[in-house]
Amino acid sequence: MAEIALFISAFLAATILPFSSEVAFVAALKSGMPFSSAMIAASSGNILAIIVNYYLGYFLYEATKRKLFHSKVGKKAFLLGHRYGYYVLLLSWLPIIGDPLTIVVGLVRLKFVWFVIIAGILRVLRYWAIGETLL
């Protein structure tokens, strides 16, 4: 049951809701949840949420592309996002700015597989680093 709660908190934290999955992760570890269970629950919840964010951005593109490409600034922003998006993904693990970046990456339509690999690994590494400091 605690794993499900951690999964849900990690999922919600990776949306644009102001919520901290790190606090829930630390609390789960301190309450005796095995490290591997906490890693799986938190990482899978967080990765599933960034996938939802990506597709939210992906579908926002359809709703905004006409307006986006009729603006010089919009077109330039799209092209810059597409060009440097994978590098920007290296910041996607950060609190506050990371989750909106996962929406933007979907909006500029970067390759989904690379998005999941880069952002997913960074999310797992973040929890691993937090857990290692506690153990």
FENUR-V260918 format. One record per helix or strand of 2 or more residues. SS is the DSSP state (H for helix, E for strand). FROM is the first residue (numbers start at 1). LEN is the number of residues. If there is no record, write none. Layout:
# FENUR-V260918
ss = (SS SS)
from = (FROM FROM)
len = (LEN LEN)
This chain:
# FENUR-V260918
ss = (H H H H H H)
from = (2 21 35 72 97 112)
len = (12 10 35 20 11 23)
